[in-house]
Amino acid sequence: MRKKTTISLSLLTGTILSSSLYAQDVGVDFDAAEVEEITITATRVERPVFSTPTAVSVVDRNNIQLYQPLSYADVLEGVPGVAIQGGSRRISEEPNVRGFLDNQVVIRLDGSRQNFDLAHRGRFFVDPDLVSRIEVVRGSASALYGSGALGGVISVETIGANDLLQDGETFGARAKIGYQSNGDELLTSFGVYGKSGPIDILGNFVYRQVFNDLEGGSGNPIVDTEDRLLNGLVNFGLNIGENSRLEIIADQYDNEGENPTAADSVSSPNTVVDRDTRERNLRLNYTYNDPDNQFIDFRVNAYYSDIDVTEARFVDDRLDISDFSSRGIDINNTSRFGSDGLSVALTYGFEWFEDDQSGTRDGVDRLQFPDAERSFTAVYAQAEIEILETLSIIPGIRYDDFAQDSDLGGERDNDAFTPRVAIGFSPTDWFYLWGSWAEAFRAPSLTELFNDGTHFAIPNGLGPNTLVLNQFVPTPDLLPEEAETLELGARVRFENETDDIRLQASATYFSSDIDNFVNQVVTFLDPTRPPQFVPPFGPTTFFGTTQSTNVDANISGFEAEAKFDSTYFSVSVSGFTLDGDDRTNNTGLGSIPQDSITFTLNGNIPNWGVRLGGRATIASAQRDVPDGSVETDGYETIDLFVSWVPKNLEGFSITAGIDNLFDEEFSVHPTVIEQPGRSFRITLSHRFGG
């Protein structure tokens, strides 16, 4: 068990309690009603966040735009249990939810799975300016979302015409230009949108470019962080009668930059490549919901995506080409039964998806990213049982049958049952207590199973002309990860409509036991292969290996958040503390992020059209890691913003801010690359409609 440094359970609990006491001092009416925040991802059906027996957070468009985000690390800062790793290059950003990394978390874009998996190359391929909403569901979620949902689900929704049109408008346009001083980044965004009868359509184009290397808080450049991004989105909607709707969404993401082969690492001249990452997505969503028919609430999501990564290494003109494509369909329906005293919403569905990958190096097959494919077929069901509007019982189960195949390792067939049951109890409308037990699984990725060939070759520091040649070892018998998670949570909310003040607070404890946790082991000296010496003065080569193994692990932690709202200001605090143990080797886990707590203060001056505020994040050091693994220092950062909507300039708005005010030198565990230092940001936008 590791010793906590700056963040502790008592600190988080104390902060929540002090916020609650303050709210009571100003005379909150405990029986007042409040506007509900809604989640869809947690149960696949719209449900108030407050009375959902799941740890879930919602980030809306207004909050996304206030901090003029450079990256998803900016967007999701302060969400309990969440850290975005990968460093300051946006092309390398990957999620970390409760210590579960990368493809141990399901990412969905407008309902479609984002399964791309190429180590060190990131998983977010839509610009934040095109995002309308993000839901983060934390905890084992395979009962609804299948393989990969060990840590949870991040659901990203892109904008459509109906998100931007105001009441009475049938068409509109928006234009935005922004600048940030660190890296001399330029942002331009332009979109047009409208609706006519049953049709609505939006088209939006985003261009970003970092013209100079970013600078860290140390004052040193973060070498090879320049890039250029083009992201286009088209959203076509058709209302078919009163009860059904069809949406077709297409987007293309193109990022070019000169950065290391492992984009989340420190750059060196021998590893820099000219990288072009291009993703194309097509999504089709259909819904049918007749309010007079309680048995049919029908949804279909079908999608296709393709990602091409081209990397030309400068030092020797080596050319790597990687292709990853996904296609799938998810069909589900909700039928409702019962009366006010006892009601049941039964959701049941079918999902199929398939991924395939291929890679070449200088025109021949690349063992490090081998030709391989996998397919999943699943059925699932969940019942939401509501008793007397005070007790919720939500059992669910999913069955997945999956196959993985490569010419290098043969075919694997497997299956998995993943059950879940959650219970919520609300004795009053201001207090909610919940608990859940769930199982989850993740099938090993194609790369983890089948990659081969050279991982890296580096000088080993033992003398001139010596190096380590590290080889991948395929592991076709790697077992699927299996997690069993127990969660307990509580929420409170108070509101006084007369004084227009509100308080919400929540706390969650969880513990996950993981069997067959995939652990990548890098050995710099293979005892089975003696060093090779080339006489008389040639190089001495030491041989090492990189191999994935299964270990047993436990991750447990505590998350808490509270928010006080009034007409003129709001205050919020959120934080988490995690502990991870490799039970097989009796060490810490290298994936556990730093404990952190984030304070946010926003103020409103309605008569002037001004919003201003900031957030401060404090993170502890992370030292409880396996021998030889990355250790990370703690840090404190402050971001400020001010937004002005001039009343005499209709449609215009100006947002300015300072990110990392005190130029803190820091990184997000377990990434070694530094995060950007202080940056001044400003954005001017204009919209019109009619």
N, C-alpha and C positions, 0 to 999 in steps of 0.2 A: 504494500500500500504506500503510495507516495505522499510526501509531506507537502501540503498546500503552502503557497508563498504569499500571494497578496489577495487572492479571492477565496472565500470560504463559504460554506453553507450558512454559517451564522450571519455573515455580512449580507448575503442575498436576502435571507429571511428578515433580518432587521430592517433592511431598506423597504421591503414590502409592507411590514407592519407600520413603519413610520409614515409611509404614504397614506395608509388607511386611517391612521389617527388624525392626520392633517385634514383629510376629507371630512371626518366626523366633526372636527372643530368648526368647520364652516357651515355646518347645519345641513347635511345631506339627508334627503328623504329616502329612506331605505325601500319604500314601497312604490316609488315612481317608475314609470315605464321608460324604456330607452330604445333608440334605433338599433336594430340588430345588425351585426356584421355576419356575413354569410360565407360558408365554405361549401364547395362542391366536391373537391378532390377527396376529402376525408371519407365520405360514404358513397360517392358518385351521385348523390342526390342533394339538392339544396337543403341546407340545414344551418341553423344559427350556430356560430362558433361557440358561444357561451354554453350551449347545452349539447355539445358534441363530445363524446367520451374519447377524445383523441387530442394529442398535442399538435396544434395547428396554428400557424401565423399567416396573416394576409398582408401583403404590401401593395398598396394601390398606386395609381399613376401619379397622383399629386406628390406623394412622398418620394417616388422614384425621381421625379424631375427637380425637386428642391435642391438636391445636392449635385446636380449637373454631372452625373456619374461618368467616369472614364471607363468603368469596368463593373462586373457583377460583385466584386468585393465592396465597391461603394454602395451598390443597391441593397445588398443583404446584410450590411454591417448592423449589428444590434439585434438580429433575429436569434433568439436563444438556441444554443446548441449548434449553430451554423458558422462555419468558417469557409472562405473561398481561398483555396491554395493555388499555387502556380506562379505567384510573384507578379511582377509589374508588366509582363507581356500579356495582353488580353487573349492572345491565341493559345495560351497555356492554362487558362483558368479551369479548375475542376472543383466540384463540391466536396465538402467534408461536413457530414451531419452526424453528430454524436460520435465522432471518431471513425465513422465508416466513410471510406474514400471512394471517389471516382465512380466506377460502375457498381459499387455497393449501394448507390443511390439511383433511383429511377428519375430521369428527367423527361417530362412530357411537354411538348410544344403544341398548343391548341388541341390537346388530346392525343397526339401521336408520340410514340416512344422515340427518344433520341439515344440510340444504342452505340454510337461511334466510339471506338476503343483503339486508340493508337497512343502508346505511352508518351507522356510529356507533351501532348499536343492539344489538350483542352477539350471541353464539351459544350461550351455555350456559343451558339452560332446565330444569334439574333441580337441586333443592337438594342440597348436599353431604351432608346428613343422610340422604338416601335413596340414597346411592351405596355400593355394596359393594366396588367395585374399579375401578381405572383402569389401562389399559395405554397407554403412549405408544411408538409405533414411529416412529423418526426416520429420514428418508431417503426417496428416491423409492420409492413403493409403488403406483404405478398398475398394475403387472402383476397385482395382486390387487384393487385398490380403485378403479381408474379415475380419472376426472377429479377434480382437486383435490389428489391425494396427492403434490404436489411436495415439501413439507416433511415429510410423514408422515401418521400416523393417530393420533387420540386416541379410544380406545374406552372408553366409560363403561358400567358395568353397574350396574343398580339392585338393591336388596335384594329378596329373596323370603323366604318362610316358612322354607325350609331353611337360609338364612343365619343366622337368629336362634334357631331351635329347637336346644336342646341334647340330648345323648344321652338317650333315654328319654322325651322330652317329646312330647306331641301337640298342645298348645296353649300360648299365651303372650300376653303383652302387654308393652308398654314405654311409659314416659312420660318426658318430658324437659322441663326448663325451664332456660333459660340467659339470661345478661345480659352485655352488654359496655358499659363505661362510655363509650367514644367514640361519640357519637351516641345514647346511651341505647337500645341495641338490645335488644329482647326476642325470645327464641326459645322456642317451645313446639312439641313434637312428640309425637304419640300414635299408637301402632299396635297392632293385634291380628293374630294369625296362628295358624295351626294346620294339622293334617293329619289326615285320616281315610281309611284305606285308600289308594286310588290318588290321592286329591285333596289338594292343599295350597293354601292361600290366605293372602294378606296384604293388609291395608289399612292405610295410614299417611297421616297428615295433618300438614303442617308449616306453622306460621305464624311469620313474622318481621316485625318492624317497627322501623325506625330513626325514633325520635320527634323527634330534633333533628339539624341538620346535623352531619356529621362534622367533626372538627378535624384539620388537618394538623400536621406537626411544627413548622411555622413559628409555630404558635399561633393562626393565623387560621382561621376556618370555611371549609370547602369548600362553598361555597354551593350550595343546591338538591341535597342528597344524601339527604334524607328519602325513605323509600319504605316500601311495605307489600307483603309477599309471602305468597301462599297457594299451597301445592303439595300436591296429593293424588295418591296412587299406589295402584293395585290390581293385584296379581299373582296370577293363577289358574293353577295347575299341575295337569296330569292325566297320570299314568303309565299308558300304554296297554300293558298286558302288561309283560314284563320288559325290553324292549329299546327302547321308543319313549316319547317324552314330548312333550306339547303344553303350551306356555305362552302365555297371553294376558295382556298387560300394557297397562294404560290409565293415563294420568296427565293431569293438568291443572295448568298453571302460570299464575299470575295475578300480575303485578307492577304496582303503581300508584305513581306518584311525580310530583313537580313538579320537572322538570329541563330542561336546554337541549334544543333540537331535536337537536343533535349531542350525545348524552349523554356522550361522552368528552371534551368541551371545557369550558373555563372558562365559567361561567354569566354572562349579562348579562340585564337586565330585558326586552330586546327579543326574546330567544330562548326564554324559559321557556314550557314547555307543560305542561298537565295530561295525563300520558301513562298509558295503560292498555295493557299488553302481555299478551295472553292466548294461550297455546298449548295445543292439545289433541292428544294422541298416542294411537294405538292400534297395538300391535305383536303379531304372532303368530309364535311360534317353534316349529318342530317338528323333532325329531331322532329318527333311527332308527339304532341301533348294536348289532348282534348280534355278540358276541365270537367266535361260532363261524363267522361269515361274513366273511372278510377282504376281500370285494369291495364290501361295502356299509357305508358310514358316511355317512349321508344327513342333510342339513340344509336346512331351508326357513325363510327369514325374510321376512315380508310386513308392510307398515306403511302407515300414513296419518298425516300430521300437518298441522295447520293453525294458522297464527299470524296473529292480528289485532292491529294496533297502531293505537290511536286517540290523536291528539294535538290538543288544543285550546290554541291559543296565547293567552295572557292579554292581550297588548298590543292585539290587534285581533280576538279571537274567531275567528281563522282555524282551520278544522277540517280536519285531514288524517286520512284513513283508509287504511291499507295492509293488504293481505291477501296471504299467501304460503302455498301449500299444496304438499305433496309426497306422492307415493305410489310404492310400488315393491315389487319382489320379488327375492329372491336365492336361487337353488337351487344347491346343490353337493353333490358326493359324493366320497369318498375310497376308492380301491381299493388294496389292498396285495398285493404279489407278492414272491416270493423267499424266501431262507433267511437264516440268521444271518450268513453271510459277505457276502451281497449282497442287499439288500432295497430295494424301491421303494414309496413311497406316492404314488400319482397322484391329485391333487385337480383336479377339473374342474367348471365350473359355468356358469350363465347368470344375468345380472342385467338387470333393466329398472327404470328409474325415470323419473318425470316431475315437473316443477315448473311451477307457474304463479303469476303475481303480478298484482295490480291495485291501483291507487291512485286516490283522489279527493281533491280539495281544494274544500271548500265545495260538495260535491255534483257536481262536474264532474271529468272525467278529469284526472289529475295527471301532467304530462309528466316530472316528476322521478322518478316511480316508475311507468313506463308499463305498460299491459297487455301482457303477454308470457308466453311459455311455452317450455319446452325439454323434450326427451325423449332418453333414452339407452338403447340396447340393446347388450349386451355378452356375449361369451363369453370364458372364460379357462381356463387349464390350468397346473398346476405339478407337477413331479415332485421328490420328496425321495429321492435316491439315497444309500444308506448302504453304505459298503464297509469291511468288517472292523472296524466300530465305531470307526474312527479318521478316516475321510474322508467328508465330506458334500458332495454336489453337488446344488444346487437350481436348476434352470432353470425359468423360467415366462414366459408370454406372455398378453397380453390384447388383444382387438380391441373397440373401441367405435365404434358408429355413432350420431351424434347430430345433432339438428336444433334450431334456435332460431328463434323466430318472434315478430314484433311488428307491429302495424298501422303503427307509426312507421318501421320499417326493413326490412320484408320478411322473407323466410325464408332461413335459412342452413342448409346441410347439410354435414357434415364427418365424417371418421372418423380413427381413430388406432390404431396398433399400439404397444404398450408392452412390450418384453421386459425380462427381468431374469435374471441368473445370479449365484449366490452359492456360495462354496466355503468349507467349514470343515474344519480339520485339528486333531485332538486326539491328539498322540503319547502323552500320559499323561492320567490322569483329573483332573489339577490344572492343565493348561495347554490353552488353546484359541486357535487363530489363525484368523482369517477375513478374507475379502474379498468384495466384490460390485461388480457393474456393473449399472446400471439406467437405464431411461428412464421419464419420467413426463410427464403433460400436464395442463393445465387449460383447459377451454373458458371463454372470457370469460363473466362473469355477465350476466344480462339487463339489469341496471342499467348496467353498463359499456358495453354495446353500444348501448342505446336511450334512455338518459335524456336529457332536454331541459329547456328552461325555465330559470328563475332558480335559481342555486345559492345566492347570498347577496347582500345589499346592505348595505354598511357605510360609515361616514364614512372618508374617505381621509387625513385629517389635513392637507390642503393649504389649508384655509381654511374659513370658515363656509359652510354650505349646499353642501358638496361631498360626493360619495359615489362609491363604486365599485359598479357593478351588474355582477355576475359571472354569466355564462350558461353552462350546460352545452352542450357540443357533442357530439351523438350520433356514435358511431364504429362503425357497423354492419360495417365491414370489419376490425375489430380481430382479429388472429390469435390462435389458441390458444397459450398458453405451453407450451414444451417444454424439459424438463430432462434432462440426462445426468449421472449421479452415480456417482462412484467412491468406495468406502469400504474402509478397512483397519482391522481391529480385533484386539485381543488381550484375553484374560481369564485370570486365575489364581484358584485357590481352594485353601485349606489348612484342615485341620481336625484337632483333637485331641479325640477323644471322651472320653478319660479326664479331661481338664481342662475339657471342654465349652467350647472356644474355637474360633472360626472366623474366617477372613479371606477376603474376596472383593474383587477389584479388576479394573477393565476400563479400556481406553483405545481411542478411535476417532478416526481422521482421515478427513475427507471433503472432496470438492471437487465442486461442482455447477456445470456450465455451463448457463445458461438462455438459450434463444433466445426472442425475442418476449415478454420479461418485461413485464408490464403496469405502466406507470408513469403515475400521474395527475399532470398538469401544471396548476397553477393560475397563470394569467397575470393580473396586476392591471391591465395596460394593453394593450389590443388595438391594435396599430399600424394595423390596417385600418379602425378606427372612431375618428374624432376625437372629443374631448370635446364634449358637447352643453351649450350655455349657454342659459338661459332668462332674457331680460332683463326688467326692469332689475336686479332683485336676487334673482332666482330661483336655484334650485340649478344647479350645474354637475355633470354626470354623466360620469364616466369609465367606459369599458366594458372588462370583462375576460372571460376565458373559463376554463372548467375542461374539460379534455379528456384522455382516456386515450390513451396512445401505446405502441407496442411498442419496447423497447430490448433489447440483448443484455447479459447480466450474468453474473457469477461470484460464487458464495458458497462459501467454504472455511472449515474450522475444525477444532478439536480438542476432544474431550470426554473427561472422565475421572471415575471414581468409585471409591471404596474403602470397605469397611465391615469393622470388626472387632467380633465378637460374643463375649460370654461370658455366664455365668449372671447376673452382677450388673451388667454395664454393656455398652454398645456405643458405638462411635465411628465416624462416617462423614464422608467429605468428597466433594464432587462439584463439578464446575465445567466451564466451557466458555469458549473464546475463538473469535470469528468475525471474518471479514473479507469485506466485500461490495463489489464494484466494478461500476459501470455502464460497460460497455466501449464503449457507443455514444457517451456524452458525457464519458467519462474522469473520472468523479466517483465518490464513494462512493454507497452505496445508503442511502436514508433509513429502511429497514425493519430494519436490523441492530440487535439489542438490545445493551445493555451487556454486556461480558464480566463474568462473575461466578463466585464460588466460595462454597459453603455448607458450613459445619461443623456437625455435629450430635452431641450427647452425650446419651445416655439412661442412666439408672440404675434398677435394680430392687432393691426390698427385699421379697422374696417373703413373709417372715413377717409383715410389716405390711400387705401388699397395696398397696404404694406403688410408683409409677413417677414419675420426675421427670427433667427435663432441659431442653434448649434447643437452639436453632440460631442461628447467626450467618451472615449473608450480606454479602459485600463485593462491590460492583459498581463497575466503572470508569466514567469519563465516556465519552460518545459524541460525538465531534466530527467524525468523517469522514462528512459528509453533503453532499448537493447544496447549492449556494448558496441561501440563503434558507430552508432546511429547519430543522426543530427540532433543536437541540443539547441534550444532557441531561447533567447533572452526575452524578458518581459518588456512592455512598452506602454506609453500613454500618448494618445493623440487627441487633438481637438480640431473639429471642422466647424466653420461658420457660414451662414448664408443670409441673404436678404433678397426678397422678391417684391417688385413694385408693379402694380397694374394701374397706370395713369388713367384717371377718370376722364380727362379731356382728350385722350388719344385712344379711341375705341379699338379694341383688338390687340393693342400692344402690351407686352410685358417684358420686364428686365429682371434677370436673376444674376446676382453676383455672390461670390463666396471665396473663402480661403480654405483649402484642404491641408491638413497636417500643419496647423498654425505655427507650432514651435519647431518645425523641421526635425521631427523625431526620426532617428535611425532605427528601423525595425524590419522584421520579416514575420510572415505568418507560418507557424509550424505546420508540417515539416519541410517547407520550402526554404532553400538556402538563399535564394536571390532576394535582394533588398526591395522593399516597397518604395514608391515614390516619396520624395520629401515635399516641402511646402510648395503649394501651387495656387496661384490666383486664377479664378474662373469667372467668366462672364458670358451670359447668353441673352441675346435679343431675339424675341419672337413676335410674330404678328399673325393673326388669323382674321378671316372675315367669312361671313355666311349670309345667305339670303333665302 
